[in-house]
């Protein structure tokens, strides 16, 4: 997005990016190194050492929020852009735009309130629901323009502000996937090698599907799970308890991940069977589709319709339904799917260029 803003600005954009060091997983701590010729300024906020768990995340976000108001290099901006999967990031962006005298462009990548309502303990969520709902309305109504990364989000946000100017720039396919030479391959050992790569948390619900699925496909398929997250330990323990054939790999850099994709026969995608995930469109879906590999996907709602209409070579099953997953696996053809139309339609560079022009238009 930053590159696209500079590109589309034609030399007339001064861009400051306020962010942190990479900090998602304990097991994967890449070093962020900015190239001198990128054409924009990056301010990275240091975070507390103890930043995991709920209290750790609250403390970390507090550090980031304070920095947003004190370390933003300029006293005035024409446009503030916030990209938010966490509700408070959207609220900080709204407040910063007001303080800096700027118009506000809000990019929403998840419905935070909807997610925590279905994932977390109601006893914890209900006392905060009113406050969080007010913050959500404030962030959306303060924005001059709102982008929703999933068209499935639109009815939800139209209830908050039906007059708002919404955009639907989705996730896309990175150029490094377009440049890779992915090909189909026959299973080398007779077993189908199935790979999952991504977050391992409540939203994915892998602990509900993978142990029994791997056990029932024993002798026919093996699974490799690459990633980390809040429920990884639960998943590992359940696989061990039932003797499921699953190999676990810590998060890896992008170049290594592409190697795992090349060796896979099938790529696995799963969202938990919760109402919050009926609206989402996972970014991993675009990455998987770009490889041309067959996909085994436990999704419902908007994602299910999107896959059925736009991506060939996908076995779709109801989330957390092992029997349906095996039936979908049996229907898969282990061949290469070029998906050329999909690759062209969802090239990230094109999507970001369109979105960057949309951002600059309101300034």
Phi, psi and omega per residue, in radians:
X1 nan -0.754 3.125
X2 -1.073 -0.790 3.124
X3 -1.070 -0.701 -3.133
X4 -1.163 -0.683 3.110
X5 -1.087 -0.737 3.106
X6 -1.151 -0.741 -3.127
X7 -1.082 -0.844 -3.059
X8 -1.339 -0.317 3.129
X9 -1.311 -0.266 3.090
X10 1.015 0.652 3.122
X11 1.512 0.001 -3.097
X12 -1.897 0.312 -3.120
X13 -2.041 2.190 2.913
X14 -1.815 2.032 -3.012
X15 -2.057 2.247 3.010
X16 -2.002 2.261 3.118
X17 -1.930 2.078 3.129
X18 -1.831 2.034 -3.054
X19 -2.621 -2.800 -3.135
X20 -2.239 -3.133 2.900
X21 -1.275 2.685 3.038
X22 -0.942 2.286 -3.011
X23 -2.614 0.328 -3.006
X24 -1.221 -0.735 -3.035
X25 -2.121 2.578 3.004
X26 -1.210 -0.580 -3.011
X27 -1.484 -0.047 -3.105
X28 -2.504 1.895 -3.051
X29 -2.222 1.276 3.116
X30 -1.178 2.688 3.104
X31 -1.653 2.216 3.130
X32 -1.489 2.132 3.126
X33 -2.182 2.024 3.131
X34 -1.431 2.382 3.058
X35 -1.375 2.467 -3.069
X36 -1.149 -0.375 -3.043
X37 -1.726 0.298 -3.031
X38 -1.205 -0.424 3.054
X39 1.570 0.144 3.059
X40 -2.601 2.907 -3.058
X41 -1.769 2.362 3.138
X42 -2.039 2.215 3.060
X43 -1.966 2.025 -3.107
X44 -1.834 2.207 -3.101
X45 -1.575 2.256 3.042
X46 -1.282 2.497 -3.114
X47 -1.993 2.744 3.085
X48 -1.046 2.663 3.118
X49 -1.130 -0.780 -3.130
X50 -1.535 1.590 -3.034
X51 -2.187 0.254 3.124
X52 -1.847 2.803 -3.002
X53 1.434 2.949 -3.061
X54 -1.074 -0.847 -3.131
X55 -1.139 -0.647 3.106
X56 -1.114 -0.681 3.121
X57 -1.198 -0.657 3.095
X58 -1.110 -0.768 3.125
X59 -1.098 -0.753 -3.139
X60 -1.116 -0.755 -3.131
X61 -1.170 -0.610 3.075
X62 -1.025 -0.713 3.103
X63 -1.109 -0.748 -3.137
X64 -1.160 -0.749 -3.112
X65 -1.105 -0.768 3.107
X66 -1.049 -0.729 -3.138
X67 -1.139 -0.598 -3.138
X68 -1.037 -0.598 -3.106
X69 -1.574 -0.323 -3.068
X70 -1.934 -0.422 -3.041
X71 -1.903 -0.071 3.040
X72 -1.035 2.139 -2.929
X73 -1.073 -0.590 -3.023
X74 -1.832 2.697 3.085
X75 -1.403 -0.409 -3.117
X76 -2.390 2.432 3.010
X77 -2.262 2.668 3.046
X78 -1.443 -0.650 -3.106
X79 -2.384 2.387 2.926
X80 -1.989 2.239 3.088
X81 -1.986 2.236 3.041
X82 -2.130 2.308 3.063
X83 -1.914 2.155 -2.863
X84 -2.352 2.050 2.849
X85 -1.766 -0.361 3.055
X86 -1.791 2.289 -3.043
X87 -0.974 -0.701 -3.049
X88 -1.191 -0.458 3.048
X89 -1.099 -0.715 3.096
X90 -1.098 -0.704 -3.136
X91 -1.184 -0.702 3.099
X92 -1.115 -0.726 3.097
X93 -1.046 -0.734 3.129
X94 -1.111 -0.760 -3.136
X95 -1.175 -0.710 -3.135
X96 -1.142 -0.708 3.110
X97 -1.058 -0.733 3.125
X98 -1.133 -0.757 -3.107
X99 -1.167 -0.599 -3.082
X100 -1.628 0.053 3.116
X101 1.198 0.624 -3.018
X102 -1.992 2.743 2.913
X103 -1.345 2.786 -2.956
X104 -2.181 2.179 3.076
X105 -1.981 2.058 -3.079
X106 -1.901 2.163 3.109
X107 -1.875 1.997 -3.044
X108 -1.839 2.126 -3.064
X109 -1.958 0.019 3.088
X110 -2.892 2.693 3.047
X111 -1.703 1.622 -2.985
X112 -1.029 -0.859 -3.091
X113 -1.095 -0.706 3.118
X114 -1.111 -0.709 -3.105
X115 -1.171 -0.879 -3.081
X116 -1.177 -0.480 3.125
X117 -1.110 -0.582 -3.081
X118 -1.735 -0.302 -3.050
X119 -1.741 -0.711 -3.041
X120 -1.618 2.907 -3.141
X121 -1.061 2.175 -3.141
X122 -0.968 -0.544 3.137
X123 -1.108 -0.478 3.110
X124 -1.507 -0.686 -3.014
X125 -1.359 -0.746 -2.983
X126 -1.012 -0.739 3.121
X127 -1.110 -0.402 -3.103
X128 -1.702 -0.145 -2.989
X129 -1.020 -0.785 -3.116
X130 -1.088 -0.787 3.141
X131 -1.122 -0.809 -3.123
X132 -1.130 -0.640 3.116
X133 -1.121 -0.687 3.107
X134 -1.155 -0.698 3.115
X135 -1.116 -0.727 3.125
X136 -1.078 -0.804 3.130
X137 -1.101 -0.700 3.132
X138 -1.071 -0.816 -3.094
X139 -1.119 -0.752 -3.102
X140 -1.223 -0.791 -3.080
X141 -1.256 -0.467 3.100
X142 -1.271 -0.431 -3.072
X143 -1.251 2.426 3.033
X144 -1.335 -0.513 3.100
X145 -2.634 2.527 -3.086
X146 -2.213 2.248 2.994
X147 -1.803 2.367 3.091
X148 -1.979 2.139 -3.041
X149 -1.250 -0.325 3.058
X150 -2.176 2.208 3.049
X151 -1.014 -0.371 3.098
X152 -1.150 -0.281 3.122
X153 -1.377 -0.328 -2.919
X154 -0.998 -0.842 -3.130
X155 -1.036 -0.638 -3.138
X156 -1.071 -0.842 -3.054
X157 -1.386 -0.422 3.042
X158 -1.150 -0.455 3.058
X159 -1.235 -0.508 3.112
X160 -1.352 -0.757 -3.135
X161 -2.677 1.681 -3.064
X162 -1.247 -0.366 -3.087
X163 -1.583 -0.090 -3.085
X164 -1.156 2.594 3.079
X165 -1.518 1.768 -3.087
X166 -1.686 2.520 3.027
X167 -2.078 2.794 -3.078
X168 -2.294 1.025 3.041
X169 -1.470 1.978 -3.038
X170 -1.474 3.138 2.909
X171 -1.126 2.980 -3.112
X172 -2.622 -2.935 -3.059
X173 -1.876 2.142 -3.130
X174 -1.196 2.686 -3.098
X175 -1.099 -0.555 -3.125
X176 -1.152 -0.434 3.034
X177 -1.311 -0.624 3.133
X178 -1.163 -0.527 -3.081
X179 -1.477 -0.314 -3.116
X180 -1.313 2.581 3.125
X181 -1.741 1.471 3.078
X182 -1.467 2.435 3.100
X183 -2.397 2.787 3.056
X184 -1.351 2.747 3.115
X185 -2.647 2.658 3.078
X186 -1.506 2.498 3.130
X187 -0.939 2.215 -3.038
X188 -1.278 -0.509 -3.025
X189 -1.889 0.044 -3.016
X190 1.600 -0.458 3.040
X191 -1.515 2.494 3.054
X192 -1.452 2.196 -3.127
X193 -1.600 1.976 -3.089
X194 -1.877 2.263 -3.077
X195 -2.084 2.314 2.941
X196 -2.003 2.343 3.086
X197 -2.352 2.234 3.117
X198 2.592 -2.871 -3.126
X199 -1.222 2.560 3.109
X200 -2.106 1.528 -3.069
X201 -2.434 -2.945 -3.124
X202 -1.101 -0.573 -3.117
X203 -1.151 -0.553 -3.133
X204 -1.498 -0.530 3.084
X205 1.044 0.541 -3.095
X206 -1.094 -0.541 -3.126
X207 -1.159 -0.292 3.126
X208 -1.530 -0.374 -3.018
X209 -2.052 -0.705 -2.930
X210 -1.213 -0.802 -3.129
X211 -0.997 -0.904 3.138
X212 -1.200 -0.568 3.140
X213 -1.170 -0.814 3.128
X214 -1.098 -0.633 3.139
X215 -1.161 -0.757 -3.108
X216 -1.279 -0.397 3.091
X217 -1.684 0.237 3.140
X218 -0.993 2.315 -3.097
X219 1.561 -0.365 3.132
X220 -1.861 -0.513 -3.071
X221 -2.610 2.639 3.000
X222 -2.164 2.639 -3.069
X223 -2.078 2.452 2.954
X224 -2.132 2.224 -3.139
X225 -1.987 2.101 -3.111
X226 -1.981 2.086 3.112
X227 2.563 -2.981 -3.106
X228 -2.670 2.987 3.122
X229 2.735 -3.091 -2.974
X230 -1.113 -0.497 -3.074
X231 -1.951 0.264 -3.139
X232 -1.061 -0.790 -3.108
X233 -1.055 -0.690 3.105
X234 -1.088 -0.785 -3.138
X235 -1.091 -0.788 3.135
X236 -1.041 -0.808 -3.111
X237 -1.117 -0.716 -3.126
X238 -1.186 -0.643 3.087
X239 -1.132 -0.714 3.113
X240 -1.140 -0.711 -3.098
X241 -1.064 -0.686 -3.084
X242 -1.682 -0.090 -3.137
X243 1.295 0.617 -3.110
X244 -1.339 2.506 -3.108
X245 -1.452 1.420 -3.106
X246 -2.304 2.249 3.068
X247 -1.814 2.342 -3.114
X248 -1.920 2.362 -3.123
X249 -2.262 2.335 3.085
X250 -1.147 2.798 3.100
X251 -0.906 2.478 -3.074
X252 -2.225 2.767 3.053
X253 -1.069 2.803 -3.045
X254 -0.986 -0.743 -3.094
X255 -1.098 -0.639 3.086
X256 -1.248 -0.635 3.127
X257 -1.073 -0.704 3.107
X258 -1.053 -0.604 3.076
X259 -1.113 -0.727 3.091
X260 -1.120 -0.689 3.114
X261 -1.089 -0.713 -3.119
X262 -1.103 -0.594 -3.104
X263 -1.441 -0.200 -3.099
X264 -1.348 2.599 2.957
X265 -1.612 -0.612 -3.109
X266 -2.455 2.504 3.050
X267 -1.872 2.429 -2.992
X268 -1.928 2.334 3.123
X269 -2.326 2.415 -3.122
X270 -2.679 2.367 3.003
X271 -2.095 2.502 -3.107
X272 -1.077 2.692 -3.097
X273 -1.454 1.232 -3.110
X274 -2.331 2.558 -3.090
X275 -0.973 -0.563 -3.094
X276 -1.049 -0.490 -3.025
X277 -1.639 0.111 3.062
X278 -1.310 -0.293 -3.047
X279 -1.742 -0.264 -2.934
X280 -1.458 2.849 3.036
X281 -2.369 1.646 -2.976
X282 -1.093 2.436 3.096
X283 -1.108 -0.519 -3.134
X284 -1.074 -0.507 3.136
X285 -1.013 -0.730 -3.119
X286 -1.203 -0.704 3.130
X287 -1.099 -0.831 3.124
X288 -1.052 -0.833 -3.080
X289 -1.057 -0.579 -3.099
X290 -1.153 -0.378 -3.111
X291 -1.361 -0.321 -3.055
X292 1.371 0.015 -3.136
X293 -1.358 2.644 2.976
X294 -1.050 2.590 -3.080
X295 -2.178 2.324 3.022
X296 -1.893 1.970 -2.939
X297 -2.207 2.098 3.030
X298 -1.696 1.523 -3.088
X299 -2.442 2.834 3.101
X300 -2.475 -3.125 3.065
X301 1.145 -2.423 -3.046
X302 -1.080 -0.709 -3.120
X303 -1.069 -0.692 -3.134
X304 -1.080 -0.826 3.131
X305 -1.119 -0.693 3.134
X306 -1.075 -0.831 3.135
X307 -1.105 -0.786 -3.100
X308 -1.082 -0.609 -3.068
X309 -1.521 -0.550 -2.906
X310 -2.093 -0.208 -3.070
X311 -2.219 2.066 3.104
X312 -1.482 2.760 3.107
X313 1.352 0.621 -3.126
X314 -2.112 2.235 2.993
X315 -1.682 1.913 -3.049
X316 -1.780 2.374 3.102
X317 -2.440 2.799 3.128
X318 -1.166 2.321 -3.135
X319 -0.924 2.436 3.064
X320 1.201 0.174 -3.119
X321 -1.810 1.753 -3.052
X322 -1.128 -0.757 -3.140
X323 -1.056 -0.781 3.118
X324 -1.142 -0.602 3.120
X325 -1.125 -0.733 3.132
X326 -1.162 -0.695 3.096
X327 -1.103 -0.698 3.113
X328 -1.174 -0.678 3.096
X329 -1.074 -0.730 -3.128
X330 -1.156 -0.443 -3.131
X331 -1.449 -0.284 -3.063
X332 -1.192 2.404 2.976
X333 -1.732 2.180 -3.074
X334 -1.485 1.253 3.132
X335 -2.288 2.993 3.121
X336 -1.536 2.338 3.135
X337 -2.014 1.878 -3.066
X338 -1.030 -0.665 3.104
X339 0.896 0.767 -3.047
X340 -1.097 -0.723 -3.140
X341 -1.091 -0.744 3.136
X342 -1.115 -0.760 -3.140
X343 -1.052 -0.716 3.141
X344 -1.249 -0.712 -3.075
X345 -1.184 -0.614 -3.022
X346 -2.016 0.517 3.018
X347 -1.109 2.179 -3.032
X348 -1.071 -0.669 -3.121
X349 -1.030 -0.759 -3.140
X350 -1.147 -0.773 -3.137
X351 -1.090 -0.760 -3.129
X352 -1.178 -0.629 3.088
X353 -1.105 -0.743 3.113
X354 -1.123 -0.723 -3.122
X355 -1.209 -0.689 3.136
X356 -1.091 -0.714 3.082
X357 -1.097 -0.634 3.106
X358 -1.144 -0.699 3.103
X359 -1.124 -0.875 -3.071
X360 -1.145 -0.457 -3.135
X361 -1.084 -0.582 -3.073
X362 -1.483 -0.144 -3.128
X363 -1.447 nan nan
